[in-house]
């Protein structure tokens, strides 16, 4: 079951915070956790296998991830404001 999700735009990317993430509920977003360039916070990783455990909440009640907007198929920054498109205001 998918949990509460908060999303916000960063400079040319997305920040995601949620308390449950699964490949079944949100496959495109789940796939970002496996890509180089994604930054994860409060996520437990097995030291030997390097597999992520997105259901382990020993570090925090929720996890966060930031990834480039183009990691999501059919995404567009067309509706982002000028500051977020260019990183300068």
Biotite code that builds the C-alpha atoms (Angstrom):
import biotite.structure as struc

atoms = struc.array([
    struc.Atom([0.000, 0.000, 0.000], chain_id="A", res_id=1, res_name="UNK", atom_name="CA", element="C"),
    struc.Atom([1.451, 3.368, -0.990], chain_id="A", res_id=2, res_name="UNK", atom_name="CA", element="C"),
    struc.Atom([1.817, 5.935, 1.742], chain_id="A", res_id=3, res_name="UNK", atom_name="CA", element="C"),
    struc.Atom([1.721, 9.707, 1.933], chain_id="A", res_id=4, res_name="UNK", atom_name="CA", element="C"),
    struc.Atom([3.854, 11.358, -0.725], chain_id="A", res_id=5, res_name="UNK", atom_name="CA", element="C"),
    struc.Atom([5.095, 14.919, -0.940], chain_id="A", res_id=6, res_name="UNK", atom_name="CA", element="C"),
    struc.Atom([6.707, 16.147, -4.127], chain_id="A", res_id=7, res_name="UNK", atom_name="CA", element="C"),
    struc.Atom([8.313, 19.457, -4.925], chain_id="A", res_id=8, res_name="UNK", atom_name="CA", element="C"),
    struc.Atom([10.406, 20.763, -7.759], chain_id="A", res_id=9, res_name="UNK", atom_name="CA", element="C"),
    struc.Atom([14.050, 21.635, -7.346], chain_id="A", res_id=10, res_name="UNK", atom_name="CA", element="C"),
    struc.Atom([16.371, 23.134, -9.923], chain_id="A", res_id=11, res_name="UNK", atom_name="CA", element="C"),
    struc.Atom([15.768, 20.857, -12.935], chain_id="A", res_id=12, res_name="UNK", atom_name="CA", element="C"),
    struc.Atom([14.693, 17.996, -10.723], chain_id="A", res_id=13, res_name="UNK", atom_name="CA", element="C"),
    struc.Atom([12.273, 16.607, -8.184], chain_id="A", res_id=14, res_name="UNK", atom_name="CA", element="C"),
    struc.Atom([12.397, 16.008, -4.465], chain_id="A", res_id=15, res_name="UNK", atom_name="CA", element="C"),
    struc.Atom([10.250, 13.235, -3.120], chain_id="A", res_id=16, res_name="UNK", atom_name="CA", element="C"),
    struc.Atom([9.381, 12.390, 0.458], chain_id="A", res_id=17, res_name="UNK", atom_name="CA", element="C"),
    struc.Atom([7.235, 9.447, 1.418], chain_id="A", res_id=18, res_name="UNK", atom_name="CA", element="C"),
    struc.Atom([6.735, 6.818, 4.040], chain_id="A", res_id=19, res_name="UNK", atom_name="CA", element="C"),
    struc.Atom([6.152, 3.912, 1.648], chain_id="A", res_id=20, res_name="UNK", atom_name="CA", element="C"),
    struc.Atom([7.414, 3.383, -1.880], chain_id="A", res_id=21, res_name="UNK", atom_name="CA", element="C"),
    struc.Atom([6.960, 0.250, -3.939], chain_id="A", res_id=22, res_name="UNK", atom_name="CA", element="C"),
    struc.Atom([7.611, -0.865, -7.488], chain_id="A", res_id=23, res_name="UNK", atom_name="CA", element="C"),
    struc.Atom([3.981, -1.943, -7.762], chain_id="A", res_id=24, res_name="UNK", atom_name="CA", element="C"),
    struc.Atom([2.461, 1.361, -6.650], chain_id="A", res_id=25, res_name="UNK", atom_name="CA", element="C"),
    struc.Atom([4.811, 3.785, -8.440], chain_id="A", res_id=26, res_name="UNK", atom_name="CA", element="C"),
    struc.Atom([7.165, 1.928, -10.817], chain_id="A", res_id=27, res_name="UNK", atom_name="CA", element="C"),
    struc.Atom([8.681, 4.988, -12.492], chain_id="A", res_id=28, res_name="UNK", atom_name="CA", element="C"),
    struc.Atom([9.524, 6.698, -9.217], chain_id="A", res_id=29, res_name="UNK", atom_name="CA", element="C"),
    struc.Atom([10.723, 3.443, -7.647], chain_id="A", res_id=30, res_name="UNK", atom_name="CA", element="C"),
    struc.Atom([13.086, 2.992, -10.610], chain_id="A", res_id=31, res_name="UNK", atom_name="CA", element="C"),
    struc.Atom([14.816, 6.293, -9.770], chain_id="A", res_id=32, res_name="UNK", atom_name="CA", element="C"),
    struc.Atom([16.126, 4.692, -6.556], chain_id="A", res_id=33, res_name="UNK", atom_name="CA", element="C"),
    struc.Atom([18.290, 2.412, -8.726], chain_id="A", res_id=34, res_name="UNK", atom_name="CA", element="C"),
    struc.Atom([19.737, 5.122, -10.988], chain_id="A", res_id=35, res_name="UNK", atom_name="CA", element="C"),
    struc.Atom([23.075, 6.881, -10.704], chain_id="A", res_id=36, res_name="UNK", atom_name="CA", element="C"),
    struc.Atom([22.411, 10.534, -9.942], chain_id="A", res_id=37, res_name="UNK", atom_name="CA", element="C"),
    struc.Atom([19.598, 9.975, -7.460], chain_id="A", res_id=38, res_name="UNK", atom_name="CA", element="C"),
    struc.Atom([20.349, 11.169, -3.933], chain_id="A", res_id=39, res_name="UNK", atom_name="CA", element="C"),
    struc.Atom([18.606, 9.214, -1.162], chain_id="A", res_id=40, res_name="UNK", atom_name="CA", element="C"),
    struc.Atom([18.288, 10.175, 2.490], chain_id="A", res_id=41, res_name="UNK", atom_name="CA", element="C"),
    struc.Atom([17.198, 8.038, 5.448], chain_id="A", res_id=42, res_name="UNK", atom_name="CA", element="C"),
    struc.Atom([17.318, 4.824, 3.414], chain_id="A", res_id=43, res_name="UNK", atom_name="CA", element="C"),
    struc.Atom([18.819, 1.625, 4.815], chain_id="A", res_id=44, res_name="UNK", atom_name="CA", element="C"),
    struc.Atom([21.207, -0.260, 2.528], chain_id="A", res_id=45, res_name="UNK", atom_name="CA", element="C"),
    struc.Atom([22.619, -3.744, 3.086], chain_id="A", res_id=46, res_name="UNK", atom_name="CA", element="C"),
    struc.Atom([26.396, -3.323, 3.440], chain_id="A", res_id=47, res_name="UNK", atom_name="CA", element="C"),
    struc.Atom([27.164, -6.588, 1.644], chain_id="A", res_id=48, res_name="UNK", atom_name="CA", element="C"),
    struc.Atom([24.613, -6.754, -1.187], chain_id="A", res_id=49, res_name="UNK", atom_name="CA", element="C"),
    struc.Atom([24.072, -2.961, -1.445], chain_id="A", res_id=50, res_name="UNK", atom_name="CA", element="C"),
    struc.Atom([20.333, -3.629, -1.812], chain_id="A", res_id=51, res_name="UNK", atom_name="CA", element="C"),
    struc.Atom([18.052, -0.870, -0.537], chain_id="A", res_id=52, res_name="UNK", atom_name="CA", element="C"),
    struc.Atom([15.452, -1.632, 2.111], chain_id="A", res_id=53, res_name="UNK", atom_name="CA", element="C"),
    struc.Atom([12.779, 1.009, 1.576], chain_id="A", res_id=54, res_name="UNK", atom_name="CA", element="C"),
    struc.Atom([10.596, -0.594, 4.264], chain_id="A", res_id=55, res_name="UNK", atom_name="CA", element="C"),
    struc.Atom([13.160, -0.249, 7.067], chain_id="A", res_id=56, res_name="UNK", atom_name="CA", element="C"),
    struc.Atom([12.348, 2.834, 9.144], chain_id="A", res_id=57, res_name="UNK", atom_name="CA", element="C"),
    struc.Atom([15.133, 2.550, 11.732], chain_id="A", res_id=58, res_name="UNK", atom_name="CA", element="C"),
    struc.Atom([16.759, 5.788, 10.475], chain_id="A", res_id=59, res_name="UNK", atom_name="CA", element="C"),
    struc.Atom([13.588, 7.861, 10.178], chain_id="A", res_id=60, res_name="UNK", atom_name="CA", element="C"),
    struc.Atom([9.833, 7.628, 9.674], chain_id="A", res_id=61, res_name="UNK", atom_name="CA", element="C"),
    struc.Atom([10.197, 8.561, 6.026], chain_id="A", res_id=62, res_name="UNK", atom_name="CA", element="C"),
    struc.Atom([12.795, 8.679, 3.288], chain_id="A", res_id=63, res_name="UNK", atom_name="CA", element="C"),
    struc.Atom([13.628, 11.346, 0.759], chain_id="A", res_id=64, res_name="UNK", atom_name="CA", element="C"),
    struc.Atom([15.003, 11.196, -2.714], chain_id="A", res_id=65, res_name="UNK", atom_name="CA", element="C"),
    struc.Atom([16.084, 13.828, -5.219], chain_id="A", res_id=66, res_name="UNK", atom_name="CA", element="C"),
    struc.Atom([16.511, 13.042, -8.887], chain_id="A", res_id=67, res_name="UNK", atom_name="CA", element="C"),
    struc.Atom([16.654, 14.827, -12.243], chain_id="A", res_id=68, res_name="UNK", atom_name="CA", element="C"),
    struc.Atom([13.260, 15.481, -13.779], chain_id="A", res_id=69, res_name="UNK", atom_name="CA", element="C"),
    struc.Atom([14.229, 13.615, -16.945], chain_id="A", res_id=70, res_name="UNK", atom_name="CA", element="C"),
    struc.Atom([14.471, 10.357, -14.944], chain_id="A", res_id=71, res_name="UNK", atom_name="CA", element="C"),
    struc.Atom([10.663, 10.241, -15.248], chain_id="A", res_id=72, res_name="UNK", atom_name="CA", element="C"),
    struc.Atom([9.433, 9.334, -18.754], chain_id="A", res_id=73, res_name="UNK", atom_name="CA", element="C"),
    struc.Atom([7.239, 11.970, -20.424], chain_id="A", res_id=74, res_name="UNK", atom_name="CA", element="C"),
    struc.Atom([8.189, 14.574, -17.819], chain_id="A", res_id=75, res_name="UNK", atom_name="CA", element="C"),
    struc.Atom([8.484, 18.207, -18.769], chain_id="A", res_id=76, res_name="UNK", atom_name="CA", element="C"),
    struc.Atom([9.873, 21.304, -17.110], chain_id="A", res_id=77, res_name="UNK", atom_name="CA", element="C"),
    struc.Atom([7.692, 23.436, -19.367], chain_id="A", res_id=78, res_name="UNK", atom_name="CA", element="C"),
    struc.Atom([5.505, 24.611, -16.480], chain_id="A", res_id=79, res_name="UNK", atom_name="CA", element="C"),
    struc.Atom([8.356, 25.343, -14.074], chain_id="A", res_id=80, res_name="UNK", atom_name="CA", element="C"),
    struc.Atom([8.915, 28.982, -13.193], chain_id="A", res_id=81, res_name="UNK", atom_name="CA", element="C"),
    struc.Atom([11.939, 30.847, -14.549], chain_id="A", res_id=82, res_name="UNK", atom_name="CA", element="C"),
    struc.Atom([13.948, 30.468, -11.333], chain_id="A", res_id=83, res_name="UNK", atom_name="CA", element="C"),
    struc.Atom([13.652, 26.708, -11.377], chain_id="A", res_id=84, res_name="UNK", atom_name="CA", element="C"),
    struc.Atom([14.315, 26.409, -15.116], chain_id="A", res_id=85, res_name="UNK", atom_name="CA", element="C"),
    struc.Atom([17.498, 28.471, -15.071], chain_id="A", res_id=86, res_name="UNK", atom_name="CA", element="C"),
    struc.Atom([18.645, 28.217, -11.427], chain_id="A", res_id=87, res_name="UNK", atom_name="CA", element="C"),
    struc.Atom([18.848, 32.003, -11.319], chain_id="A", res_id=88, res_name="UNK", atom_name="CA", element="C"),
    struc.Atom([16.290, 34.632, -10.409], chain_id="A", res_id=89, res_name="UNK", atom_name="CA", element="C"),
])
